[in-house]
Amino acid sequence: MKRDRLGFSYPIVDSDICVGCGACERACPALGEHRDDLLQSISWAKADSPDLLERSSSGGIFGLLARKVLADGGVVCGAAFDEGCRAVRHVLVDNEAGLDAVMRSKYVQSSVGKEAYRGVRDVIRSGRCVLFAGTSCQVAGMRGYLGGLADGDLFLSVDVICHGVPSPELWSRWVDYRAEGFGSDVCDVNMRSKTTGWLSYSAMYKHIAEKDNTEDTESQVFGKDWYMKAFLANASLRSSCLACPVKRSSGADITLGDFWGFQNIHPEVDYSKGVSAVLCNTEKGERAFKAIFGLTVNGPATLEEVIAGNPSLVRSVAPYPRRDEFLNDVSAGLSIPDLMVKWDFRSSLWRRVRGILCGIKRRLKKFVCGDSQ
C-alpha cells in the first residue's frame, strides 16, 4: 500500500512477484461482490452506566459489546490514536485497561495494517473470540481476508454508520497546528466530547504544559472547529467515499451509529448523553446484543426513523462543490492558517436560517409534548 499526498493508501502491485492468484481481488471490498445486509432487528439503546455513557461518543453500546467479549476471554480490534495523535491505526486490545483507546469516534481514516489482519486471524485460530469494529469497507476487507473464519461464532463484526473518511495528511497537519498553538504536543483527542452535550458535541484536545508538566485541554463546539467543518462539508473525504461500494453490504453482524433525531421521536427519554441506533444484521449479532440487553435502556425503532437522521446509512454523501480545489491546496502543502483563511466552510444563509427554524420547531414540539404529559 502506498500513500498519496493526502495520506490515503492505495494498492500497488509488484508485477515481478505477483503470481496472479487473485487473492487480493477476492479480499478487496471495492472489487468483490457483496450481498445486501439483512435486518434481524432495529433498536434504540443506551448504556445504563453513566460512566460508560460519558466516555462514549453516542449510547455506549460498543463499550458494552467490547466488555462482554473481553470478559469471555476474547480480544477487541478497533481504531486508536498513534504517533502523538497524528495518525489512527487499528490495534488489538485484550484487557479493559486498553479499551478506552479504541472507544469514541475518530474522524480520520484508520490504517488496518498486517498486524491487525494477522492478529485477528491468529486469535480466532487459537480458539478465542474477536470483536472487530470499523467502517463498512474495513469490515468487508477483514471478512474478505478471513474467509470462512468470519462466519464462525468466534468472529463478531461491528460497522459504523459512516459519513466518509477525511484525509490523514490534513489531520496530521491539523494536530501539528494545534500543538504549535499550545506550545506543546497534543497528547489526547476527543472528537466527540459531551461537555457541551450530545447534540452539540465538542472537539477536545489535551496537551501537557511544558512549564509545569500539567495537563490542559482546549475544546470548541464541533461547528467552530475548522477540521470538523471541512469534514462535515464533505470537502476532505476520500474519493471512494463519494460512491461507497459497501453501503449496507459489508457483512457486519451489527451496525451502530448515533440515533440523530431521537429527541423528536422519544422526548420522554433522557437523550442528553447520547443514544445509539442498533441494527442487528445477523443472528450472531442479535445474540451479541441480547447478551448485553440488561445493561441498557432500550426500545424498538424502525429503519425509516434511523435513516431520517442518518441518510449516509444507505447512500454516499454529496461532495463539497469545490472539493477538488480544496484537496489540491492540501496536497500542494498550503499551510493550515492559509487554508483556514481561504476555506472557512461557512454554511449558506439559507442553511443557517433553516437550522434556526428547525431548532425552533424542535423546541416547540418538546414544549407541546411536555404539556400533554
C-alpha positions in Angstrom: 0.0 0.0 0.0 1.3 3.4 -1.0 0.2 6.8 0.5 -0.6 9.6 -1.8 -0.1 13.3 -0.9 -3.4 13.4 1.0 -2.3 10.4 3.2 -4.7 8.0 1.6 -3.3 4.5 0.9 -3.7 2.7 -2.4 -2.6 -0.8 -3.5 0.5 -1.0 -5.8 1.0 -4.4 -7.5 4.6 -5.6 -7.9 4.4 -7.4 -11.2 7.8 -9.1 -10.6 6.5 -11.2 -7.7 2.7 -11.3 -8.4 1.6 -14.9 -9.3 -1.9 -13.9 -10.4 -3.7 -15.9 -7.8 -6.5 -13.4 -7.4 -6.5 -13.5 -3.6 -6.2 -9.7 -3.2 -9.1 -9.1 -5.6 -11.3 -11.5 -3.7 -10.5 -9.8 -0.4 -10.8 -6.2 -1.7 -14.1 -4.6 -0.6 -14.1 -2.4 -3.7 -13.8 -5.3 -6.2 -15.6 -8.2 -4.6 -19.3 -8.9 -4.8 -21.4 -8.3 -1.7 -24.8 -9.4 -0.6 -27.1 -6.9 0.9 -27.1 -6.9 4.7 -30.3 -8.4 6.2 -32.0 -7.0 9.2 -32.9 -9.1 12.2 -34.0 -6.2 14.4 -33.6 -2.5 15.0 -33.4 -0.8 18.4 -32.5 2.4 20.1 -30.4 1.9 23.1 -28.0 3.5 25.6 -25.9 2.1 28.4 -27.4 2.4 31.8 -23.9 3.1 33.2 -23.4 6.9 33.5 -19.6 6.5 33.4 -19.6 4.4 30.2 -22.1 6.7 28.6 -19.9 9.8 29.3 -16.9 8.0 27.9 -18.7 7.1 24.7 -19.5 9.1 21.6 -23.1 8.1 21.5 -25.0 5.5 23.5 -22.1 3.3 24.8 -23.3 0.1 23.1 -19.9 -0.6 21.5 -18.3 -0.4 25.0 -20.8 -2.9 26.4 -20.2 -5.3 23.5 -16.4 -4.9 23.9 -16.5 -5.5 27.7 -18.5 -8.7 27.1 -16.0 -10.1 24.6 -13.1 -9.3 26.9 -14.9 -10.9 29.9 -15.3 -14.0 27.8 -11.5 -14.1 27.2 -11.6 -12.5 23.8 -9.9 -9.7 22.0 -11.2 -6.4 20.6 -9.7 -4.8 17.4 -10.5 -1.1 16.9 -9.2 2.3 15.9 -6.8 4.1 18.3 -4.7 7.3 18.0 -1.0 6.8 17.3 2.1 8.9 16.6 1.2 11.6 19.1 -2.4 11.6 17.9 -1.2 12.4 14.4 -2.5 9.1 13.0 -5.1 6.5 13.7 -4.4 2.7 13.4 -6.3 -0.5 14.3 -4.9 -2.2 17.3 -5.8 -5.3 19.3 -6.8 -5.0 22.9 -7.1 -7.9 25.3 -7.9 -6.1 28.6 -10.3 -3.4 29.8 -7.4 -1.1 30.7 -6.7 -0.7 27.0 -10.3 -0.5 25.9 -10.6 3.3 26.2 -8.1 3.7 23.4 -10.4 2.1 20.8 -13.6 3.8 22.1 -15.2 7.0 20.7 -15.4 8.2 17.2 -12.3 9.3 15.3 -12.9 11.2 12.2 -9.7 10.2 10.4 -9.1 7.2 8.2 -7.7 4.4 10.3 -4.9 2.2 8.9 -5.6 -1.5 9.2 -2.1 -3.0 8.9 -0.8 -6.5 8.6 -0.5 -6.8 12.3 -4.2 -6.3 12.7 -5.2 -8.7 10.0 -2.9 -11.4 11.1 -3.6 -10.7 14.8 -7.4 -11.2 14.3 -6.8 -14.4 12.3 -4.4 -15.9 14.9 -6.7 -15.1 17.8 -9.6 -16.9 16.1 -7.3 -19.9 15.3 -6.3 -20.0 18.9 -10.0 -20.6 19.9 -10.7 -17.1 21.3 -13.3 -14.7 20.1 -12.7 -11.3 18.4 -14.8 -8.2 18.1 -13.7 -6.2 15.1 -15.1 -2.7 14.7 -14.6 -0.3 11.8 -16.2 1.3 8.8 -18.2 -0.8 6.4 -15.2 -1.1 3.9 -12.9 -2.2 6.8 -15.3 -4.8 7.9 -15.8 -6.1 4.4 -12.0 -6.1 3.9 -11.4 -8.1 7.2 -14.2 -10.6 6.2 -12.6 -11.0 2.8 -9.2 -11.7 4.4 -10.6 -14.2 7.0 -12.8 -16.1 4.5 -14.7 -18.9 6.3 -13.3 -17.8 9.7 -15.5 -14.7 9.5 -18.7 -16.8 9.5 -17.9 -18.7 12.7 -19.0 -17.8 16.2 -15.6 -16.6 17.2 -15.7 -13.5 15.0 -18.1 -10.6 15.7 -18.0 -7.6 13.4 -19.5 -4.1 14.0 -19.5 -1.4 11.4 -20.5 2.2 12.0 -22.8 4.4 10.1 -20.1 6.2 8.0 -20.1 9.7 6.6 -16.8 9.1 4.9 -13.1 9.3 5.9 -11.1 12.5 5.8 -7.5 13.0 4.6 -5.0 11.6 7.1 -2.4 14.1 5.9 -4.8 17.0 6.7 -5.4 15.6 10.2 -1.7 15.2 10.9 -1.0 18.8 9.9 -4.0 20.0 11.9 -2.7 18.3 15.0 0.7 19.9 14.4 -1.0 23.3 14.1 -2.9 22.8 17.4 0.4 21.7 19.1 2.1 24.9 17.9 -0.8 26.9 19.3 -0.4 25.1 22.7 3.3 25.3 22.7 3.4 21.6 23.4 2.4 18.3 21.8 -1.2 17.1 21.7 -1.4 14.0 24.0 -5.1 13.1 23.6 -8.1 14.0 21.4 -11.8 13.5 22.0 -13.6 14.4 18.8 -17.0 13.9 20.4 -16.7 15.4 23.9 -20.1 15.6 25.6 -19.1 18.5 27.9 -21.5 20.7 25.8 -24.0 17.9 25.3 -24.5 15.1 22.8 -26.4 17.1 20.2 -23.8 20.0 20.3 -20.7 17.9 21.0 -17.2 19.5 21.1 -13.8 18.6 19.7 -11.4 18.5 22.7 -7.6 18.5 22.5 -5.5 17.7 25.5 -1.8 18.6 25.9 0.9 18.7 28.5 2.1 22.1 29.6 5.9 22.1 29.5 6.3 24.7 32.2 4.8 22.6 35.0 4.1 19.2 33.2 0.3 19.6 33.9 -2.5 18.6 31.6 -4.6 21.2 29.9 -7.5 21.0 27.5 -9.0 23.2 24.8 -12.3 22.5 23.2 -14.6 24.0 20.6 -18.2 23.1 19.7 -17.9 21.0 16.5 -19.4 23.7 14.3 -16.5 26.0 15.2 -13.6 23.5 14.9 -12.2 24.1 11.4 -11.1 20.5 10.8 -14.6 19.3 11.7 -16.2 21.9 9.5 -14.1 20.6 6.5 -15.2 17.1 7.3 -18.9 17.8 7.7 -18.8 19.9 4.5 -17.6 16.8 2.6 -14.5 18.6 1.4 -11.8 16.4 2.9 -13.3 12.9 2.1 -11.6 10.2 0.2 -12.9 9.8 -3.4 -14.2 6.3 -2.9 -16.4 7.5 0.0 -18.4 9.5 -2.5 -19.5 6.2 -4.2 -19.2 3.7 -1.4 -19.4 0.1 -2.8 -20.4 -1.5 0.6 -23.3 0.6 1.9 -25.4 -2.0 3.8 -23.5 -4.8 2.3 -20.3 -5.2 4.4 -21.5 -8.4 6.1 -21.2 -6.8 9.6 -23.1 -8.5 12.3 -24.2 -5.2 14.0 -24.3 -1.7 12.7 -24.0 1.1 15.2 -24.5 4.9 14.9 -25.8 8.0 16.7 -29.6 8.0 16.7 -29.8 11.5 15.4 -33.4 12.9 15.7 -34.2 10.6 18.6 -35.2 13.6 20.7 -38.1 14.2 18.3 -39.3 10.6 18.5 -39.0 10.0 22.2 -38.8 13.3 24.0 -39.7 11.5 27.2 -36.4 9.7 27.3 -33.2 11.4 28.6 -31.0 11.7 25.5 -28.6 14.3 26.8 -25.7 12.0 26.9 -26.4 10.1 23.7 -28.5 7.3 22.2 -27.4 4.7 19.7 -29.1 3.2 16.7 -28.5 -0.6 16.8 -29.1 -2.6 13.7 -28.7 -6.3 14.2 -27.9 -7.7 10.7 -27.3 -11.4 11.6 -28.5 -13.9 14.2 -25.0 -13.8 15.6 -25.2 -10.0 16.0 -28.7 -10.3 17.6 -27.4 -12.8 20.1 -24.5 -10.5 21.0 -26.8 -7.6 21.5 -29.2 -9.6 23.6 -26.3 -10.6 25.8 -25.9 -7.0 27.0 -29.6 -6.1 26.8 -29.9 -6.0 30.6 -27.2 -3.3 30.8 -29.1 -0.9 28.6 -32.1 1.3 28.4 -33.7 0.4 25.0 -36.7 0.2 22.8 -37.8 -0.7 19.3 -37.1 1.5 16.3 -37.7 1.5 12.5 -35.3 1.7 9.6 -37.1 4.8 8.4 -36.5 6.6 11.8 -32.8 5.7 11.6 -32.4 6.8 8.0 -34.2 10.1 8.7 -31.2 11.2 10.8 -28.6 9.1 9.2 -29.0 9.2 5.4 -25.4 8.1 4.9 -26.5 4.7 6.2 -27.9 3.9 2.8 -26.3 6.4 0.4 -23.0 8.2 -0.1 -22.8 11.9 0.7 -22.6 14.6 -2.0 -19.2 16.1 -2.3 -18.4 19.7 -1.4 -18.8 21.7 -4.7 -15.2 22.9 -4.7 -13.7 19.7 -3.1 -11.1 19.1 -5.8 -9.8 22.6 -5.5 -9.6 22.3 -1.7 -7.8 19.0 -1.8 -5.4 20.4 -4.4 -4.5 23.1 -1.9 -3.9 20.5 0.8 -1.7 18.3 -1.4 0.2 21.3 -2.6 1.2 21.9 1.0 -0.7 25.1 1.8 -0.3 25.8 5.5 -3.2 25.3 7.9 -3.5 29.1 8.6 -3.7 29.8 4.8 -6.2 27.0 4.3 -8.4 28.4 7.1 -8.3 31.9 5.5 -9.2 30.6 2.1 -11.7 28.0 3.1 -14.0 28.9 6.0 -16.7 26.4 5.1 -19.5 28.6 6.4 -23.0 27.4 5.7 -25.0 29.3 3.2 -27.5 31.9 4.5 -30.4 29.5 3.7 -28.8 26.6 5.6 -28.3 28.8 8.6 -31.9 30.1 8.5 -33.2 26.6 8.0 -31.1 25.4 11.0 -32.6 28.1 13.2 -36.2 27.2 12.1 -35.6 23.5 12.7 -34.3 24.4 16.2 -37.5 26.4 16.9 -39.6 23.6 15.6 -37.9 21.1 17.9 -38.3 23.3 21.0 -42.0 23.9 20.2 -42.6 20.1 19.8 -40.9 19.4 23.1 -42.9 22.1 24.8 -46.2 20.7 23.4 -45.3 17.1 24.3 -44.3 18.3 27.8 -47.7 20.0 28.3 -49.6 16.9 27.1 -47.8 14.8 29.7 
